[in-house]
């Protein structure tokens, strides 16, 4: 029997990752081993066919032997309120339609692909579901209190109790919230961790001594307001007012709020204090790590990140 597995893989560039994986190469834009390549390795080991969908912004379709890969961006970028929920439901229905046409035996569904209660429809269609939580169900310490989020949480609890054959979380907090939401009545749960390339970190020199001035602080991550990157500008402004010239900041990464970040950076007059690099290659990032004293991960309480990989990368 040849298994057919559908994979809703989040926002990453899965086609680029696939091309490097097929060439037995590490994706040079990543410092960790991509989750999609690990999934493909598993499919190859069990001789399965796979359809992988990412909501990467670069729309694209690619087929390579037993692997079909598609970048399917979500509509209505920046949607909020009712439009956001409508978008998530419609996108989930589109994923379900593709999985049914593909005649999938199982679906591996990443958090963020759609609302969890929409994923229940895969089970109703006879497709076993494995849920992968890269995000928590709510920001830690801030469970839903408003009417609509509480209703969605109640619907999601039914999904985790009944429809998810297994749930995989990237941190203990992900699993703890599933247990809290379902009151312990759920199917199998497992934890995983990101895997990193040792050789990338071996090439990074130790940080400078803490008494070297200016003290350098780096940020690496997606430029998104919920990641706290705008708070870094406010921090830099306050620190400069109290200790002129003693601290310098480098912000590395791209994302939907990069243009707004640059605009506020200019308006606040932080040009000589904060350097905004935008997307930074792993090779260039090694140099940033080498000259930095500290790495800051200022995630806000509104963000549902399951495990801040940038914190792990800085420690490594």
SERO-4910 file (N, C-alpha, C, O; in steps of 0.05 Angstrom, whole numbers):
BEGIN
 pado doro    nc1    nc2    nc3   cac1   cac2   cac3    cc1    cc2    cc3    oc1    oc2    oc3
  Unk    A     17    -24      0      0      0      0     17     25      0     36     27     16
  Unk    A     11     44    -18     25     69    -19      9     90     -4    -14     96    -12
  Unk    A     20    101     17      6    122     33      7    148     17     26    154      3
  Unk    A    -15    163     20    -17    190      8    -22    210     31    -42    208     45
  Unk    A     -3    228     35     -3    246     58     -5    275     49     11    284     32
  Unk    A    -24    289     60    -27    318     55    -14    333     78    -17    326    101
  Unk    A      1    354     71     16    369     91     11    399     87     19    410     67
  Unk    A     -3    412    106     -6    441    107     17    452    124     16    449    148
  Unk    A     37    464    111     63    467    123     70    495    133     93    501    137
  Unk    A     50    513    136     57    539    147     66    558    125     60    554    101
  Unk    A     81    580    132     87    601    113    114    598     99    121    616     83
  Unk    A    129    577    103    156    575     92    157    570     62    137    562     50
  Unk    A    181    574     51    185    569     22    192    539     19    216    532     19
  Unk    A    171    523     18    176    494     17    187    484     -9    200    463    -10
  Unk    A    183    499    -31    194    490    -57    224    494    -57    239    476    -66
  Unk    A    234    516    -47    263    520    -44    275    500    -26    296    489    -32
  Unk    A    262    494     -3    272    474     15    273    447      2    292    432      6
  Unk    A    253    440    -14    252    415    -28    275    412    -48    288    391    -50
  Unk    A    280    433    -63    302    432    -83    329    427    -70    345    413    -81
  Unk    A    334    440    -47    359    435    -34    360    407    -22    380    394    -22
  Unk    A    337    398    -11    336    371      0    341    350    -21    356    331    -16
  Unk    A    330    353    -45    334    334    -67    363    333    -75    373    313    -84
  Unk    A    376    356    -73    405    358    -81    423    350    -58    447    352    -59
  Unk    A    411    340    -36    425    332    -12    442    356     -1    465    352      8
  Unk    A    429    379     -1    442    403      8    425    416     30    401    412     31
  Unk    A    438    431     48    423    446     68    414    472     56    429    485     41
  Unk    A    390    480     62    379    506     52    396    528     63    396    532     88
  Unk    A    411    543     46    430    563     56    416    587     70    430    603     83
  Unk    A    390    590     67    376    612     79    367    606    108    356    623    122
  Unk    A    372    581    117    363    572    143    386    563    160    406    552    149
  Unk    A    384    567    186    405    556    204    395    530    218    411    516    230
  Unk    A    369    525    215    358    500    226    351    482    202    347    491    180
  Unk    A    348    456    208    339    437    187    309    442    183    294    441    203
  Unk    A    300    447    159    273    454    154    254    430    162    260    407    157
  Unk    A    231    437    173    212    417    180    201    403    155    196    378    156
  Unk    A    198    417    133    187    405    109    206    384     98    197    363     88
  Unk    A    232    389    100    251    369     90    251    344    107    255    322     98
  Unk    A    247    347    134    245    324    151    220    308    145    220    283    146
  Unk    A    198    322    139    173    309    131    178    293    105    169    270    102
  Unk    A    191    305     86    196    292     60    215    267     64    211    247     50
  Unk    A    234    270     82    252    247     87    235    224     98    240    201     91
  Unk    A    216    229    116    199    209    126    182    196    104    180    172    103
  Unk    A    171    213     87    155    202     64    172    184     46    162    163     37
  Unk    A    197    192     42    214    175     25    220    148     39    221    127     25
  Unk    A    223    149     65    229    124     80    206    104     79    210     80     78
  Unk    A    181    114     79    158     96     79    146     94     51    125     82     47
  Unk    A    159    106     31    150    105      3    122    116     -1    105    104    -13
  Unk    A    118    140     11     92    153      9     92    176    -11    113    187    -18
  Unk    A     69    182    -22     65    205    -39     55    228    -21     40    224     -2
  Unk    A     63    252    -28     56    275    -11     48    299    -27     59    305    -49
  Unk    A     29    314    -17     20    340    -27     25    360     -5     13    359     16
  Unk    A     44    379    -10     52    398     10     43    426      2     49    436    -20
  Unk    A     28    439     19     18    466     14     29    485     35     27    480     59
  Unk    A     40    507     26     50    529     43     35    554     36     27    558     13
  Unk    A     30    571     57     18    597     50     40    619     46     36    642     52
  Unk    A     63    610     35     84    628     27     73    648      8     56    642     -9
  Unk    A     83    673     10     72    695     -7     78    692    -36     65    704    -53
  Unk    A     99    676    -43    107    673    -71     91    650    -83     99    627    -81
  Unk    A     69    656    -97     51    635   -108     67    619   -128     79    629   -146
  Unk    A     65    592   -125     80    574   -143     70    546   -140     59    538   -119
  Unk    A     73    530   -162     65    502   -162     88    486   -173    101    494   -193
  Unk    A     94    463   -161    117    447   -169    112    418   -164    102    411   -142
  Unk    A    118    401   -183    115    372   -179    141    358   -185    154    364   -205
  Unk    A    149    340   -168    174    325   -170    170    297   -161    171    291   -137
  Unk    A    164    279   -180    160    251   -173    136    248   -154    114    257   -161
  Unk    A    140    235   -131    118    231   -112    110    256    -96     92    254    -79
  Unk    A    124    278   -101    119    302    -85    106    324   -102    116    331   -124
  Unk    A     84    334    -92     71    358   -104     73    380    -83     66    376    -60
  Unk    A     83    403    -92     87    425    -73     74    450    -85     76    456   -108
  Unk    A     61    465    -67     46    489    -76     49    511    -55     46    507    -31
  Unk    A     55    535    -66     54    559    -49     27    572    -55     21    580    -77
  Unk    A     10    572    -35    -18    583    -38    -21    605    -17    -30    600      5
  Unk    A    -16    630    -25    -18    652     -5    -47    655      5    -66    650    -10
  Unk    A    -49    664     29    -76    669     40    -87    695     29    -72    714     25
  Unk    A   -113    696     23   -124    721     13   -127    742     35   -123    735     58
  Unk    A   -134    766     27   -139    788     46   -117    791     67   -122    789     91
  Unk    A    -92    796     58    -71    800     77    -77    823     96    -87    844     88
  Unk    A    -71    819    122    -76    839    141   -105    840    151   -112    859    165
  Unk    A   -121    821    143   -150    821    151   -152    819    181   -137    805    194
  Unk    A   -172    833    191   -177    833    220   -207    829    225   -223    832    207
  Unk    A   -214    823    250   -242    820    257   -256    797    242   -244    776    239
  Unk    A   -280    802    234   -296    782    220   -282    773    194   -284    750    187
  Unk    A   -269    792    180   -256    785    155   -234    765    159   -229    747    143
  Unk    A   -220    767    182   -198    748    188   -210    720    192   -199    701    181
  Unk    A   -231    717    207   -243    691    212   -254    679    186   -252    655    181
  Unk    A   -266    696    169   -277    686    144   -254    676    126   -256    655    114
  Unk    A   -232    691    126   -208    683    110   -198    656    120   -192    638    103
  Unk    A   -195    653    146   -184    628    157   -202    604    150   -192    582    144
  Unk    A   -228    608    152   -247    586    146   -246    579    116   -245    555    109
  Unk    A   -246    599     99   -246    594     70   -219    580     62   -219    562     45
  Unk    A   -198    589     74   -172    577     67   -171    548     76   -161    531     62
  Unk    A   -182    543    100   -183    515    109   -200    497     92   -193    474     87
  Unk    A   -222    508     82   -239    493     63   -224    487     37   -227    465     26
  Unk    A   -208    506     28   -192    501      4   -172    479      9   -167    463     -9
  Unk    A   -159    479     32   -140    458     38   -154    430     39   -143    411     29
  Unk    A   -178    430     51   -193    405     52   -200    395     24   -197    371     18
  Unk    A   -209    413      7   -216    405    -21   -192    393    -35   -194    373    -50
  Unk    A   -168    405    -31   -144    394    -44   -137    367    -33   -130    348    -48
  Unk    A   -139    363     -6   -133    338      6   -152    316     -4   -144    293     -9
  Unk    A   -178    323     -7   -197    303    -17   -191    295    -46   -192    272    -53
  Unk    A   -185    315    -62   -178    309    -90   -153    292    -92   -150    276   -110
  Unk    A   -134    297    -74   -110    282    -73   -114    253    -63    -96    236    -65
  Unk    A   -137    248    -51   -144    222    -39   -125    216    -16   -114    194    -15
  Unk    A   -121    235      1   -102    232     23   -113    212     44   -136    212     50
  Unk    A    -94    196     54   -100    178     76    -98    193    103   -113    188    122
  Unk    A    -79    212    104    -74    226    128    -66    255    121    -57    261     99
  Unk    A    -70    273    140    -63    301    137    -47    310    161    -54    306    184
  Unk    A    -24    322    155     -7    335    175    -12    365    173     -6    377    153
  Unk    A    -24    377    194    -34    404    192    -20    422    213    -22    417    237
  Unk    A     -5    441    203     10    459    220     -9    480    232    -29    489    219
  Unk    A     -3    489    257    -18    511    269    -14    536    251      7    540    239
  Unk    A    -35    552    249    -34    575    232    -45    570    204    -50    589    189
  Unk    A    -49    545    197    -60    539    170    -89    548    168    -97    559    147
  Unk    A   -104    543    189   -132    550    190   -141    547    219   -125    539    236
  Unk    A   -166    554    226   -175    549    253   -176    518    258   -181    503    240
  Unk    A   -170    511    283   -169    482    289   -196    469    285   -197    446    275
  Unk    A   -218    482    292   -244    469    288   -250    463    259   -265    445    253
  Unk    A   -238    479    241   -242    473    212   -228    447    205   -236    433    187
  Unk    A   -205    442    218   -191    417    213   -207    392    219   -201    371    209
  Unk    A   -228    395    235   -246    372    241   -258    361    216   -265    338    215
  Unk    A   -262    378    196   -274    369    171   -257    348    157   -268    332    142
  Unk    A   -231    349    161   -214    328    149   -221    301    161   -223    281    146
  Unk    A   -226    300    187   -234    275    199   -261    265    189   -265    242    184
  Unk    A   -280    284    185   -306    277    174   -304    266    146   -320    250    138
  Unk    A   -283    275    132   -278    266    104   -263    239    104   -256    229     82
  Unk    A   -258    228    127   -244    202    128   -214    204    127   -200    184    122
  Unk    A   -203    228    132   -174    232    132   -164    235    160   -173    253    175
  Unk    A   -145    218    168   -134    220    195   -117    246    197   -103    254    178
  Unk    A   -118    258    220   -105    284    224    -83    283    245    -87    272    267
  Unk    A    -59    293    238    -38    297    257    -33    328    259    -27    340    238
  Unk    A    -37    340    282    -35    369    285     -7    375    296      3    363    315
  Unk    A      6    395    283     33    403    292     31    432    303     24    450    288
  Unk    A     36    435    328     34    461    341     61    475    342     77    470    360
  Unk    A     66    493    323     89    510    325     82    535    342     99    549    351
  Unk    A     56    539    345     46    561    362     30    549    385     21    526    385
  Unk    A     28    565    406     10    558    428    -18    564    420    -23    578    400
  Unk    A    -38    555    435    -66    560    429    -74    588    436    -92    600    424
  Unk    A    -60    600    456    -64    628    464    -38    637    475    -21    621    483
  Unk    A    -33    664    477     -9    674    489     -7    664    518    -26    666    533
  Unk    A     16    654    526     19    643    553     11    663    574     21    686    574
  Unk    A     -6    654    592    -16    672    613    -39    689    606    -50    704    622
  Unk    A    -48    687    580    -70    704    571    -91    687    556    -94    691    532
  Unk    A   -104    668    569   -125    652    556   -148    671    546   -151    692    557
  Unk    A   -163    661    526   -183    678    515   -205    686    535   -214    669    551
  Unk    A   -213    711    534   -234    721    553   -258    733    538   -280    734    548
  Unk    A   -253    744    514   -275    756    498   -292    734    486   -284    711    483
  Unk    A   -316    742    478   -337    723    470   -328    706    446   -329    681    447
  Unk    A   -319    719    424   -313    704    399   -289    686    404   -290    662    396
  Unk    A   -266    695    415   -244    677    420   -251    654    439   -241    632    435
  Unk    A   -269    659    458   -277    637    476   -294    616    461   -291    592    466
  Unk    A   -311    626    443   -327    607    427   -309    590    409   -313    566    407
  Unk    A   -289    603    397   -271    588    380   -255    568    396   -251    546    387
  Unk    A   -247    575    420   -232    557    438   -250    532    445   -240    510    446
  Unk    A   -275    537    449   -293    514    455   -296    496    431   -296    471    434
  Unk    A   -298    507    407   -299    491    383   -273    476    379   -272    452    372
  Unk    A   -250    490    384   -224    477    381   -221    454    401   -208    434    394
  Unk    A   -232    456    425   -230    435    444   -242    409    434   -232    387    439
  Unk    A   -264    412    420   -277    388    408   -258    375    387   -257    351    385
  Unk    A   -244    392    372   -225    381    352   -203    365    366   -198    343    357
  Unk    A   -191    376    387   -169    362    399   -178    337    415   -163    319    418
  Unk    A   -203    338    424   -214    314    438   -220    291    418   -217    268    425
  Unk    A   -230    299    395   -242    278    378   -227    275    351   -222    252    343
  Unk    A   -220    296    338   -212    295    310   -182    292    305   -174    281    285
  Unk    A   -166    302    324   -137    300    320   -126    273    329   -126    267    353
  Unk    A   -118    257    310   -108    230    317    -84    232    335    -80    215    353
  Unk    A    -67    252    330    -44    257    347    -37    286    345    -42    299    325
  Unk    A    -26    297    367    -18    325    367     11    327    375     20    315    394
  Unk    A     26    342    359     55    346    364     60    375    371     51    393    356
  Unk    A     74    381    392     80    408    400    110    413    402    125    395    409
  Unk    A    118    438    396    147    444    396    157    452    423    181    457    427
  Unk    A    139    453    443    148    461    470    128    449    490    106    442    483
  Unk    A    136    447    516    118    438    536     93    455    539     71    445    545
  Unk    A     95    481    534     72    499    536     50    491    516     27    492    523
  Unk    A     58    484    492     38    476    472     22    452    482     -3    452    480
  Unk    A     35    432    493     22    408    503      5    415    527    -17    405    530
  Unk    A     16    432    545      1    439    569    -26    452    562    -46    447    575
  Unk    A    -26    470    542    -50    483    535    -71    464    522    -95    468    526
  Unk    A    -61    444    507    -80    424    497    -93    409    520   -117    404    520
  Unk    A    -77    403    540    -88    389    563   -108    406    578   -129    397    587
  Unk    A   -102    432    581   -120    451    595   -146    454    579   -167    454    591
  Unk    A   -143    457    552   -167    462    536   -186    438    536   -210    441    537
  Unk    A   -174    414    536   -191    390    534   -196    377    561   -210    357    563
  Unk    A   -185    389    583   -186    377    609   -175    349    610   -185    331    624
  Unk    A   -154    345    594   -140    320    594   -153    299    576   -142    276    574
  Unk    A   -175    305    563   -188    285    546   -180    290    517   -195    303    502
  Unk    A   -158    279    510   -147    283    483   -133    257    474   -128    239    490
  Unk    A   -127    256    448   -112    233    437    -82    237    443    -75    254    459
  Unk    A    -66    221    430    -37    221    436    -24    248    431    -31    262    412
  Unk    A     -6    256    449      9    281    446     39    275    448     47    257    463
  Unk    A     55    290    433     83    286    432     97    313    431     85    333    422
  Unk    A    122    314    440    138    339    437    160    334    417    172    312    416
  Unk    A    167    355    402    191    354    385    207    380    389    197    398    403
  Unk    A    231    380    379    248    404    380    260    409    353    264    391    337
  Unk    A    265    434    348    279    442    323    307    429    323    319    426    344
  Unk    A    317    423    299    343    411    295    361    432    281    352    444    261
  Unk    A    385    437    291    402    458    281    427    446    268    435    424    274
  Unk    A    439    462    250    464    453    237    488    462    255    493    485    258
  Unk    A    502    442    266    524    448    284    545    465    270    556    483    283
  Unk    A    551    460    245    573    474    232    568    504    229    587    520    228
  Unk    A    542    512    229    536    541    227    545    555    252    556    577    251
  Unk    A    541    543    275    547    556    301    577    553    308    588    570    323
  Unk    A    590    532    298    618    529    304    635    551    292    658    556    301
  Unk    A    625    564    271    641    585    257    637    613    270    650    632    261
  Unk    A    621    614    291    616    640    304    636    644    327    638    627    344
  Unk    A    650    666    326    669    672    348    655    680    373    632    688    373
  Unk    A    668    677    396    656    685    422    649    715    421    661    730    406
  Unk    A    629    723    437    621    751    437    643    768    450    659    758    464
  Unk    A    642    794    444    662    812    457    658    814    487    637    807    497
  Unk    A    679    823    501    677    826    530    655    846    537    650    865    522
  Unk    A    642    842    559    620    860    567    628    888    573    611    906    574
  Unk    A    654    893    577    662    920    583    670    936    558    678    959    559
  Unk    A    668    923    535    674    936    509    650    954    502    627    945    504
  Unk    A    656    979    494    635    997    487    638   1005    457    661   1008    448
  Unk    A    616   1010    443    588   1008    453    579    980    458    589    961    445
  Unk    A    561    976    476    548    951    481    529    945    458    512    962    452
  Unk    A    531    923    445    516    917    420    495    896    425    501    874    436
  Unk    A    470    902    417    448    884    421    436    879    393    431    897    377
  Unk    A    431    853    387    420    846    361    391    834    364    384    823    385
  Unk    A    376    838    343    350    825    341    350    810    314    358    821    294
  Unk    A    341    785    314    338    770    289    310    757    290    303    743    309
  Unk    A    295    761    269    268    749    268    251    762    247    260    780    233
  Unk    A    227    752    245    208    764    227    200    791    236    193    795    260
  Unk    A    200    811    218    193    838    225    163    840    226    149    846    206
  Unk    A    152    835    250    123    835    254    118    848    281    133    843    301
  Unk    A     98    865    283     93    880    307     90    862    331    100    869    353
  Unk    A     77    839    328     73    822    351    100    810    362    100    800    384
  Unk    A    121    811    346    147    801    355    161    822    372    183    816    383
  Unk    A    149    845    376    161    865    394    183    882    381    197    896    396
  Unk    A    186    881    355    208    895    342    205    926    344    225    940    346
  Unk    A    180    935    344    176    964    348    182    973    376    190    996    381
  Unk    A    180    955    395    187    961    423    218    966    425    227    981    442
  Unk    A    233    953    407    262    956    407    269    985    401    287    997    413
  Unk    A    254    998    382    259   1026    376    254   1043    400    270   1061    406
  Unk    A    233   1038    415    227   1054    439    248   1049    460    256   1068    474
  Unk    A    258   1024    463    279   1018    482    304   1034    475    317   1047    492
  Unk    A    311   1033    449    336   1046    440    334   1076    445    354   1088    453
  Unk    A    311   1088    441    308   1117    445    312   1124    474    325   1143    481
  Unk    A    300   1108    492    302   1113    521    330   1108    531    341   1124    547
  Unk    A    343   1087    522    370   1081    531    389   1103    522    407   1111    537
  Unk    A    386   1112    497    404   1133    486    401   1159    502    420   1173    506
  Unk    A    376   1165    511    372   1189    526    386   1188    553    395   1208    563
  Unk    A    387   1164    565    399   1161    592    429   1155    591    444   1162    609
  Unk    A    438   1142    569    466   1134    567    475   1138    538    479   1119    523
  Unk    A    479   1163    530    486   1169    502    511   1155    492    532   1155    506
  Unk    A    508   1142    469    531   1129    456    540   1103    468    559   1091    457
  Unk    A    527   1093    488    537   1069    502    525   1043    490    537   1022    494
  Unk    A    503   1045    476    489   1021    466    483   1025    436    473   1046    428
  Unk    A    487   1004    420    480   1004    392    464    978    386    468    958    399
  Unk    A    446    980    367    427    959    361    428    951    332    431    969    315
  Unk    A    425    925    326    423    916    298    398    899    296    394    880    311
  Unk    A    380    905    277    356    890    272    358    876    246    361    888    225
  Unk    A    356    849    247    358    832    223    333    817    218    321    806    236
  Unk    A    324    818    193    300    803    186    282    818    167    285    842    164
  Unk    A    264    804    155    244    817    137    216    808    146    213    791    163
  Unk    A    196    821    136    169    815    144    149    837    136    158    857    124
  Unk    A    124    833    142    103    852    133    105    880    144     95    899    132
  Unk    A    119    884    166    121    910    179    148    924    175    154    943    189
  Unk    A    164    914    156    191    925    153    190    954    144    205    971    154
  Unk    A    172    960    125    171    988    115    162   1007    137    173   1029    139
  Unk    A    143    999    153    134   1016    175    155   1019    196    159   1040    208
  Unk    A    170    997    201    192    999    220    213   1020    211    223   1036    227
  Unk    A    220   1019    185    239   1038    174    229   1067    176    244   1085    182
  Unk    A    203   1070    172    191   1097    173    193   1108    202    201   1131    206
  Unk    A    185   1092    221    186   1101    249    215   1105    258    221   1124    273
  Unk    A    233   1088    248    262   1091    254    272   1118    245    287   1131    259
  Unk    A    263   1127    221    272   1152    210    259   1175    226    273   1195    233
  Unk    A    233   1173    232    220   1194    247    231   1198    275    231   1221    285
  Unk    A    240   1177    287    251   1178    314    280   1187    315    292   1190    336
  Unk    A    292   1190    291    320   1199    290    340   1179    301    359   1187    314
  Unk    A    335   1154    296    352   1133    308    373   1122    288    385   1101    293
  Unk    A    378   1137    266    396   1128    246    423   1118    256    431   1096    249
  Unk    A    437   1134    272    464   1125    282    463   1106    305    484   1095    313
  Unk    A    439   1101    316    437   1084    340    427   1056    333    437   1037    345
  Unk    A    408   1054    315    396   1029    307    400   1024    278    393   1040    261
  Unk    A    412   1001    272    417    993    244    396    973    236    393    951    248
  Unk    A    380    979    215    360    960    205    371    947    180    373    959    159
  Unk    A    378    921    182    392    907    160    372    894    141    380    888    118
  Unk    A    347    890    149    329    874    132    338    845    132    351    835    150
  Unk    A    330    830    110    338    802    109    368    800    110    382    814     96
  Unk    A    378    781    126    406    777    130    413    748    126    401    730    138
  Unk    A    432    742    108    439    715    102    453    702    126    464    716    143
  Unk    A    452    675    128    466    662    151    495    669    153    506    672    175
  Unk    A    509    673    130    537    680    131    541    708    143    558    712    160
  Unk    A    524    727    135    526    754    146    517    754    176    527    769    192
  Unk    A    498    736    182    488    735    209    509    726    229    510    734    252
  Unk    A    527    709    219    549    700    237    566    724    246    575    725    269
  Unk    A    570    743    227    586    767    234    570    784    255    582    796    273
  Unk    A    544    786    252    528    801    271    530    788    299    533    803    318
  Unk    A    527    762    300    530    748    326    557    754    338    559    758    362
  Unk    A    578    753    322    605    756    332    610    783    345    624    784    365
  Unk    A    598    804    334    603    830    345    582    839    366    584    861    377
  Unk    A    562    822    371    541    829    390    547    818    417    557    796    420
  Unk    A    539    834    438    541    825    465    517    808    473    519    789    489
  Unk    A    494    815    462    469    802    471    449    801    448    451    817    429
  Unk    A    431    782    450    409    780    430    383    784    445    379    773    467
  Unk    A    365    800    434    340    807    447    317    793    433    315    793    408
  Unk    A    299    782    449    275    768    438    251    781    452    240    769    470
  Unk    A    242    804    443    222    819    457    193    812    450    176    830    446
  Unk    A    187    786    448    160    778    440    139    790    459    141    789    483
  Unk    A    118    800    447     96    813    462     76    791    472     76    769    462
  Unk    A     60    799    491     41    781    503     18    773    484      2    756    490
  Unk    A     16    787    461     -4    780    441      5    759    422    -10    750    405
  Unk    A     30    750    424     41    731    404     40    702    415     44    698    439
  Unk    A     34    684    397     29    656    406     51    637    397     46    614    391
  Unk    A     76    647    396     98    630    387    102    608    407    103    612    432
  Unk    A    105    583    397    108    560    414    136    558    426    139    551    450
  Unk    A    156    564    410    184    564    420    199    584    403    200    582    379
  Unk    A    211    603    416    227    624    402    254    612    393    273    611    409
  Unk    A    255    604    368    279    591    358    303    611    358    326    602    361
  Unk    A    297    637    356    319    656    356    333    657    384    357    663    386
  Unk    A    318    651    405    330    649    431    349    625    432    371    626    443
  Unk    A    340    602    422    356    578    421    381    582    404    403    573    411
  Unk    A    378    596    382    400    601    364    421    619    378    445    614    375
  Unk    A    413    639    392    432    656    406    447    641    427    471    645    430
  Unk    A    434    623    442    447    606    462    468    587    449    490    584    458
  Unk    A    459    575    427    478    557    413    502    572    403    520    560    390
***
